[in-house]
Amino acid sequence: MSRPDVDVAILGGGCAGLSLAARLAHSKLSVRVIEPRAVYTDDRAWSFWRTRPDPFEGCVRKQWASWTVEGVAGKVMRTSSQMRYQTVSAGAFYDHASEMIEDGDGNALSMGVKARAVTRTGSGWLVDTDAGALTAAAVVDTRPPNRIPAYGQFFLGHEIETERPVFDPDTVQLMHFRPARSAGVDFVYILPFSAHRALIEVTSFAPHNPGSVVFKKWLEEEVAVLDPGKTKTIRTESGALPMEVGFADTVPDGIIRMGLGGGAARPSTGYAFSRIQMQADRVANALINGGPLAMGLDGPMTRFMDRVFLQVLRSKPDRGPALFQTLFRNAPRDRLERFLSGSTRTADRASVMASLPPLPFLHAAAFPK
């Protein structure tokens, strides 16, 4: 049997695809990343609480030790001497990952190329693209989900510069709840880079996307409330993240599914960057060492907690803001943030469970939908 063109074909060169390719760059495996975008732009930011090292720590634009959650029950501020809420710039991430891939032997990043079909050929795969076909010993599919989740996080944001100093550069406004504009839980998120510059996002946890018309009007109103004087929009980002336990696309046996379509987003929050890094570590280790691959990021108890929490949000969205405020007010320092970042520690999970009002969750657990 002839040797395949590459050892690993990665479909999609977004966060998941590049994270995996960077880890494989200096292995003995040859890698081809197939990405339909012709060029990368600084089109988004990934934010998270850092709990473990990864290859992209140098791409962190800023970090914060304080964050707030605010609603009708007042404002909750949390601080940490250990945990840092960080944001990674997409532009810096793309540049660093591309450099790591180019620096390795036998690697290639094929931009402006779309994968059309993947078929098994004996013990390998034939990947048909609009730039020709190639064979691969293994295929990892990191492309966006091909189905709409039953519940998701939808958002629209502008990074702006303001004439007046209207932002607190030391504190992230994590969730500042607003009257519902969707069928779910709505809030504003402000990521401040300086007193004059921040990313402002309007966000809905909802069963469907409220749409660009609703989001644009809402975002304009939020900026106006700040009384910022003249403003300049630096960039815009928008997206939809699945919030569904067990969310993953079906792929042919033998193909590895990674990224949002592989269940990387935390079901109860939509946080994905740290979990994508965990996936990339596991997949890279399995491909390099030929060992078994365990893709599940959450244990049974964590999945149960996420399922019950999401059921409460979906069935009683008006109670969502109070529940989040209660959680951030009552959970011990650092334990909640670790849990949201993917911690599987029993103590972290137990602390989060003990911080929530029991009645709505007991009802949701007893009468699952």
N, C-alpha and C positions, 0 to 999 in steps of 0.2 A: 504494500500500500504506500502511495506517495505521501510525502510530508505535507501537512497543510501550509497554506500561505502564512498564517499566524497561529500562535498558540491560543491567544485570547482575542476575540472580537467583542468590543464594548459598543453597544448600540445606544447612542446618546452621550453627548459630552457636556452635560450639565453638572450640577453639584455632585451627584452620585457617581456618574461616569468618570469625571476627572479625579475624584477622591480615590477611586479604585485604581485608575491608571497611574496616579502618582505613587501609590504604594507598590505597584508592580514594575515601576520604571527601572529599578536597578536589580531586579531578579533576573533569572536566566530565561524568563518567558518573553516571547515577542508579543507585542500588543498593538492592536489597531483600534482607535476610537473613531466612530463614525458619527459625525455631528451635522445636522442639516443647516445650522446657521453658518453664514459665510464669514462673519466676524463676531467677536465678543464685544459687548458693551457693558458699562457699569450700570446694569439694569435693575439691581436689587441689593438688599443687604440681608444677611442671615444673622439673627440675634439669638442668644442662648446664655445659660449659666455654664461656665466652663467647669467640668468635673474631672477631665482627663486630658492628656496631651494628644495632639494630632499634628499632621504636617503643615497646618495652615495657621499656626499661632502667630507667625510674622505678618499675617494679613489682617490682624485685628486693628480696626480703625480707632476704636475707643472702648473703654470699659468703665463701669460704674459700680459703686458699692451700695447704692441706695435706689429704691424703686417704690412707687406708690400705686395704690388701688383706691378709687374714689367713687362714691355713689350717694344715694339718699341717706345712708347710714353714716356718712362722714368719710374722712380720708384715713387710710391705713398706710403708714410708711414702714418699710422694712429695710434694715441695713445689715451688713455682714462684714466681719473682719477677715473672712476666708473666701467666700463665694464672690465672683465678679460676673456681672451681666455684661457680655461682650457683643460687639457687632463686627462681622467680617464683611468687608467691601467686596462685592462681586468682581469688580475690575481687578483688584489686587489678587483675588482668589484665582481668576482665570489666567492671569499673567504667570503667577507662581506655578500653578499646575502645568501649564503649557511648557514652561521652562524645565520642570522636572521630567516631563515626558520626552522632550527633545534631548535632554542630557543623557538619557538611557540608550542602550544599544537595541536595535531591532524594534523600536517603537515608532508609531506614526499617529498623528492627529489629522484626520481627513475632514476638513471643513467644507461646508456647502454640499455635503453628500447625504442622501437620504436612503436608509435601509428600506427595501420594499418587501422582502420575504426572506424567511429563514427555513431551510429544510434539512432534515437529517440525511447524512451520507455515510453509511456504515457507522464508524465510531466517532465521526466528526459532524461538521455542519457546513452547509453551503449558504452564504449570505449574499443575496442579490441586492445590489444597490443601483441607483441611477447613474453611477460612474463605473459600472461593471460588477462582476461577481468575485468573491474571494472565499476561500475555505478556511475553517478555524477548528481547532480541537475543542474549544469551549466558547460559549456565547453567554454574555451577561447583558441583559436588557435593562437599561436604566431610563428609558424614555418615559415621558409623562403618562399618567394613568389614561387608559382608553375607555374608562367608564366613569359616570358621574356618581359620586358618593351620595348616600342617603342623607348625610349631614356634613357640613363643612365650614371652614373658616374662609370668608371672602373679604377682600380688602382693596382699598385704593389709597395710595399715599403720594405726597409730594415732599421732596427735600427742598426747603426754601431758605433764602437769606432774607432777613428783615432789617428795616431801617432802624427800628428801636430794639433795645435789648429785652426781649420778652420771655426768654427761656432760662430755666435753671440748669446750667450745664452739668451739675453734679448729680442730678436725680432723673431717672427714667419715669415718665408717667405711663405706667404699664397698662392699666385698664381704668379709664375714667368713663363711667357708664353714662349713657344718654337715653332719653325716651326712645322707644322702639321705632325704627324705621323699616325693620324687616320682620319676618315671622320668628325671629330668634332673639339673641342677646346682642345688643349693640354698644360699642364703646370706642373711645378715641385713644390712640397710642402715640406718644411723643418721645422720640429718641433724640435728645439734645446733644449737639456737637460743640456748641458754644452758646453764648447769650444771644447771638444773632443768627444762629443756623441750627436747623433741626429737620428730622424726618417726621412728618405728621401723617398718620394713617387713620382712616375711619374703617372700622372692622365690624363684621357681623358673624356670629356663630349661628348658623341658620340652616334650614332644610333646602334652601335654594338661594342663588345669588340675587340680591336686591336689584342689581343692574347698574350700569354706568350713569344713567340719569340721576338716580337716587344718590349714588355715591358722590358724584361731582358736586351736586348742590349742597350736600351735607359737608363735604370737605371745605368748600368755599365759606360756608357759615362758620365752621370751626376756626379757620384762619382769621376771619373778620373779628371774631370775639376776642382774639388776642390783642387787637388794636396795634398791629405791628408796623404801621406806616407803610411805606413802599416795600413791596416784596419782589423777589426774583426766584422763579422756579428753576432749580438746578437739574432735577430729574424727576421722573414719575415711575412708580412701580405699582403693580397690581397683581392679584393672584387668587388662587383657590386651592386650599389645602384640605385633604380629606380628614374628617374626624369621625371615624367609624372603626369599631373593634373588628379585627380580622380583615381589614381592607387590603386587598391585593389582587392584582390582575391574574387571570389564568394564562399560563404559558405552557408550551409543549414540555413534556417530561425531559429533563436534562438541561433546559435553559434556566439560568439563574436570574431571578427578578430582583432588582434593587431599586432604591429611591422611593419616591412617593407611591409609585405603582406597586412597590414591593412591601408596603406597609411601614415605611420609615417614619411617617408623621405620628406623633404621640396622639392616640385617639381622643383624649379628653382636652387637649390644648392646641394641637397642630404643630408643636415644636418638632423640627425635623433635623436641623444641622448636626447636632451631636449624635443623634441616632443613625444618621447616614454615615458618620465617621465610624461608629460601632459596626455597622454592616460592612463597610469597606475593609475594616481590620479582619473580620471573620472570613469574608470572601477571598481576600488576598492570601490569608494564611492557608485556606483550603486549596487554592489554586497552586500556590508555591510548593506546599508540602504534600499535596495529594491526599489530605485527610478528609474526614467527614465534615459536612457543612451544616451548621445549625443556624437558621436564619431568624428564629423566633426571638424577639427582643424583650418580650414580657412573659412572665409566668402566669399561671391560672388565676392567682389572687389579684394580680394587677389588672388582668383583663376583666375580671369580675368587677373591680372597682371602677374602671373606666366605663364599662357597659352600664352600670347603675347610675353613675354620674351623668352620662350622656342622656340616659332615659329621663332623668329629672329635668335636664335642660330642655329637652325636646318637648316634654309634656307640660312643663310649667316654666316657660321662658321668662315670665315676669319675676320669678323668684331667683333667676340666675345671678343678677348683680349682688343681692344680699348673700347668696351662697359663696360667691367668690370673695366678698369682703370678709365674711366669717372665717373662711379658710385662711386668708392671708393675715387676719388678725390673731387667730388662735394657734396656728401651727408653730412649733418651736423653730427658732432661728436656724436657717440653713437646711433643715430637714425637708421642708416643702420644696425648696428650690432644687435640691438633689433629686427628689421624687419626680418633679416636672422634667428634669433633665435625663431621666431614664434610670435612676437608682433602683436597684432590686433589693436593697437592704430591708430586712424585716422591720427594723426600728423606724426607718423613714416612712414606710408604708403604714405602720401602725399609728404613727403620729398624725399623719394626714387623715386617716379614718377617724381618729379621736377628736379631730378639730372641727368636724362637720356636724350640723344638727342631725340627730339620728332618724327622726320620724319620716321625712320625705324619702330617705334612702332605704329605710326598712320597708316602706311601702313599695318602692320601685323594685327592691330585691324580691319581695314576696309576690309581686304581680308583674313579672317581666313581660315586655311586649315583643 
